[in-house]
Amino acid sequence: MSEKKLKLGIPKGSLQDATIALFERAGWRIFANGRSYFPTIDDEEIECMLVRAQEMARYVEHGALDAGLTGNDWIQENQHDVEYITSLTYSKQSRQKVKWVLAVPEDSPYEKPEDLRGKIIATELVEFTKRYFASKNIPVTVEFSWGATEVKPPTLADAIVEVTETGSSLRANRLRIIETLMESETQLIANKTSYEDAWKREKVENISLMLNAAIAAQGRVGLMLNTKRADLAKVIGVLPALNSPTVSQLSDAEWVALNTILDESLVRDVIPRLKAAGATGIVEYPLSKVVL
């Protein structure tokens, strides 16, 4: 058993399942069982702890955790002093950034932030919202929302600042967006003192490398094919490669093999065009990691 340990925070709540799935694609299996806040992981050099994303940066800053994953929004909310390692664009529903937006009832007269002067804003992102309106010199009352924020206007608040991926929940509650305050994505962060330790720094950077490789592989596939050397230029012209395709000589001097990576959504159009350009032996294969 390793004597060295990296204390790693896994976000509990909406990001938990997506984070555990990402780690599995990156090569680590995390087992979160029952009510335990200490999941097991198949790496004896890592100790995991489930922590709400809203609190993660605080525990990393204070050294209770060496590293953790949380949204940039929650780091900015309380302006914690942590080491940013990498951005990881994934969320519970999609592979895109989330947005914190200012929303009002569909039938309200408010069209821009300035129209909310003197009004009540409900949000979970209180401190950031206060700073946002103060920077625009717009006096408002910002109240903390304990949940179900979308139902508060117009009875309990005049507007809300809420996080959204697609906007569907806001539309379902008859709200419209009048301003985007912030885009946010998951960050791998580290305690600054921990990051100065050579062993912990290498461990965190290796985790960063593999998580990014797993994200880069999503939605991409590998493609192998053969073609006559005489048709090589024509075949390469069809391929929208991540980088230039790898070309290898086959035993027959007139033939070469190509290996490349492309977006999975393009395969259905590319393969017929490759066949028409003279390619043969075309094989599509899945990717688990792509190191850029």
C-alpha positions in Angstrom: 0.0 0.0 0.0 1.3 3.5 -0.9 2.2 5.7 2.0 1.6 8.8 -0.1 -2.0 10.0 -0.6 -3.7 12.6 -2.6 -6.9 13.8 -1.0 -9.3 14.4 -3.9 -12.7 16.0 -3.7 -15.5 14.7 -6.0 -18.5 17.0 -6.4 -21.6 15.6 -4.7 -24.9 16.4 -6.3 -25.8 17.1 -9.9 -22.2 16.6 -11.1 -21.5 13.5 -9.2 -22.5 10.9 -11.7 -21.0 12.7 -14.7 -17.7 13.1 -12.8 -17.5 9.4 -11.8 -18.3 8.4 -15.4 -15.5 10.8 -16.6 -13.0 9.3 -14.2 -13.9 5.8 -15.4 -13.3 6.8 -19.0 -10.0 8.3 -17.9 -9.0 5.0 -16.2 -10.1 5.3 -12.6 -13.1 3.4 -11.1 -14.8 5.2 -8.3 -17.4 3.4 -6.2 -19.8 5.6 -4.3 -21.9 3.4 -2.1 -25.0 4.3 0.0 -24.6 7.3 2.3 -20.9 7.2 2.7 -19.1 10.5 1.8 -15.8 8.5 1.2 -16.0 6.6 -2.1 -13.5 4.0 -2.8 -11.2 4.2 -5.9 -9.0 1.7 -7.6 -5.9 3.8 -6.9 -4.1 3.4 -3.6 -2.5 6.8 -4.0 -5.9 8.6 -3.9 -8.4 9.2 -1.2 -11.8 10.5 -2.4 -14.3 12.5 -0.5 -17.7 13.7 -1.7 -18.2 17.4 -1.2 -20.8 19.8 -2.5 -19.5 21.8 -5.4 -20.5 25.0 -3.6 -18.0 24.2 -0.8 -15.2 22.5 -2.7 -13.0 25.5 -3.3 -13.1 26.4 0.4 -11.9 23.0 1.5 -9.2 23.0 -1.2 -8.0 26.4 -0.2 -7.8 25.5 3.5 -5.9 22.3 2.8 -8.5 19.8 3.9 -8.3 18.5 0.3 -5.3 18.6 -1.9 -7.4 18.9 -5.1 -11.0 18.8 -6.2 -13.4 19.4 -9.0 -15.9 22.2 -8.9 -17.5 24.8 -11.1 -15.7 28.1 -11.8 -18.9 29.8 -10.7 -18.5 28.6 -7.1 -14.8 29.6 -7.0 -15.8 33.1 -8.1 -18.7 33.2 -5.7 -16.5 33.4 -2.7 -13.2 34.3 -4.5 -11.2 31.4 -3.1 -7.4 31.4 -3.5 -6.7 28.1 -5.3 -4.4 26.8 -8.0 -6.3 26.3 -11.3 -5.1 23.1 -13.0 -7.4 22.7 -16.0 -10.8 23.4 -17.3 -13.0 20.4 -18.0 -16.0 21.1 -20.2 -18.6 18.6 -19.1 -21.8 18.9 -17.1 -24.7 16.7 -16.0 -26.5 16.9 -19.4 -24.0 17.9 -22.0 -20.4 18.7 -23.0 -20.9 22.5 -22.9 -20.5 25.3 -20.5 -23.4 26.3 -18.2 -24.6 29.8 -18.0 -25.8 31.9 -15.0 -28.5 34.1 -16.4 -30.7 37.0 -15.3 -34.3 35.9 -15.9 -37.7 37.6 -15.5 -41.3 36.5 -16.0 -42.3 36.4 -19.7 -45.0 39.1 -19.2 -42.9 41.4 -17.0 -41.9 44.9 -18.3 -38.2 44.3 -17.5 -35.9 44.3 -20.6 -32.5 44.9 -19.2 -30.7 44.8 -15.8 -31.1 48.6 -15.3 -34.9 48.1 -15.2 -34.5 46.1 -12.0 -33.3 49.1 -10.0 -34.7 48.7 -6.4 -36.1 45.2 -7.1 -35.5 41.8 -5.4 -33.3 39.2 -7.1 -33.4 35.6 -5.9 -30.4 33.4 -6.5 -28.1 30.8 -5.0 -25.1 32.8 -6.4 -25.5 35.7 -4.0 -22.1 37.3 -3.7 -21.3 37.2 -7.4 -24.8 38.7 -8.2 -24.2 41.5 -5.7 -20.9 42.3 -7.3 -22.4 42.2 -10.7 -25.1 44.7 -10.0 -22.7 46.9 -7.9 -20.3 47.0 -10.9 -23.2 48.5 -12.9 -24.2 50.8 -10.1 -27.7 49.3 -10.0 -29.1 49.1 -6.4 -31.0 45.8 -5.9 -31.8 43.5 -3.0 -30.2 40.0 -3.5 -31.8 37.2 -1.5 -30.5 33.7 -1.1 -32.7 31.0 -2.7 -32.8 27.6 -1.0 -34.1 26.0 -4.2 -37.0 26.0 -6.7 -35.7 29.4 -7.7 -37.6 29.4 -11.0 -41.0 29.6 -9.2 -40.2 32.7 -7.2 -41.0 35.5 -9.7 -43.2 37.4 -9.6 -44.6 36.7 -6.1 -41.4 36.2 -4.1 -38.9 38.0 -6.3 -38.9 40.3 -9.3 -36.2 38.4 -11.1 -33.8 35.5 -10.6 -30.2 34.7 -11.4 -30.1 31.0 -12.2 -27.9 28.4 -13.8 -29.0 26.8 -17.1 -27.6 24.5 -19.7 -30.4 24.5 -22.3 -32.9 27.1 -20.9 -35.7 24.5 -21.0 -36.5 24.8 -17.3 -36.7 28.5 -17.5 -39.1 28.4 -20.5 -41.2 25.7 -18.7 -41.6 28.2 -15.8 -42.5 31.0 -18.2 -39.3 33.0 -17.7 -37.2 34.8 -20.2 -33.5 35.6 -20.1 -32.5 39.2 -20.3 -28.8 38.9 -19.6 -26.1 36.3 -19.2 -23.9 37.1 -16.2 -21.3 34.3 -16.5 -20.4 31.2 -18.3 -19.0 28.4 -16.2 -17.4 25.0 -16.5 -15.8 22.5 -14.2 -12.3 23.2 -13.0 -9.7 20.8 -11.5 -8.2 22.9 -8.7 -5.5 22.3 -6.2 -4.4 23.6 -2.8 -1.4 25.9 -3.5 0.8 24.3 -0.8 -0.1 20.8 -2.0 0.8 21.9 -5.5 4.3 22.8 -4.5 4.9 19.2 -3.4 6.5 17.5 -6.3 4.8 14.1 -5.9 1.3 15.7 -5.4 1.9 18.0 -8.3 2.8 15.2 -10.6 -0.2 13.2 -9.5 -2.6 16.1 -10.0 -1.1 16.8 -13.5 -1.5 13.1 -14.5 -5.1 13.2 -13.4 -5.5 16.4 -15.5 -3.9 14.8 -18.5 -6.1 11.7 -18.4 -9.4 13.5 -17.7 -8.7 15.8 -20.7 -7.8 12.8 -22.9 -11.2 11.2 -22.0 -13.1 14.4 -22.8 -11.2 14.8 -26.1 -12.2 11.3 -27.1 -15.9 11.9 -26.7 -17.7 12.2 -30.0 -14.6 11.1 -31.9 -13.7 7.8 -33.6 -10.6 6.4 -35.3 -10.5 5.4 -38.9 -8.1 3.0 -40.6 -8.1 2.4 -44.4 -5.9 1.4 -47.3 -5.5 3.1 -50.6 -3.3 2.9 -53.7 -0.4 5.5 -53.5 -1.8 6.9 -56.8 -5.1 7.8 -55.0 -3.4 9.0 -51.8 -3.9 12.8 -52.4 -7.5 12.3 -53.4 -8.2 10.2 -50.3 -6.5 12.6 -47.9 -8.5 15.4 -49.4 -11.7 13.7 -48.1 -10.4 13.3 -44.5 -11.2 16.1 -42.0 -8.4 15.0 -39.7 -7.7 16.1 -36.1 -4.2 16.3 -37.3 -2.6 15.1 -40.6 -3.4 11.4 -41.0 -0.7 8.9 -40.3 0.5 7.2 -43.6 2.3 3.9 -43.5 3.8 1.9 -46.4 2.3 -1.6 -46.9 4.2 -4.6 -48.1 3.0 -3.8 -51.6 4.8 -0.7 -52.7 1.7 0.5 -54.6 -0.4 0.6 -51.4 -0.4 2.6 -48.2 -2.4 2.5 -44.9 -3.9 5.6 -43.3 -4.9 6.1 -39.7 -6.8 9.2 -38.5 -9.3 10.6 -36.0 -12.5 12.5 -36.9 -15.8 13.5 -35.4 -18.2 10.6 -35.2 -21.0 12.8 -36.7 -19.0 13.0 -40.0 -18.4 9.3 -40.5 -21.6 8.6 -42.4 -20.7 11.2 -45.0 -16.9 10.6 -45.1 -16.9 6.8 -45.5 -18.9 6.8 -48.8 -16.6 9.6 -50.1 -13.5 7.6 -49.1 -14.8 4.6 -50.9 -15.5 6.7 -54.0 -12.0 8.1 -53.8 -10.4 4.7 -54.0 -10.1 3.7 -50.3 -10.6 0.1 -49.2 -10.5 -2.0 -46.0 -12.1 0.9 -44.1 -12.4 0.2 -40.4 -14.0 2.5 -37.8 -13.0 2.0 -34.2 -14.0 3.6 -30.9 -11.6 5.9 -28.9 -11.4 6.0 -25.1 -8.7 8.7 -24.8 -7.1 11.3 -27.1 -4.0 13.0 -25.8 -3.7 16.4 -27.6 
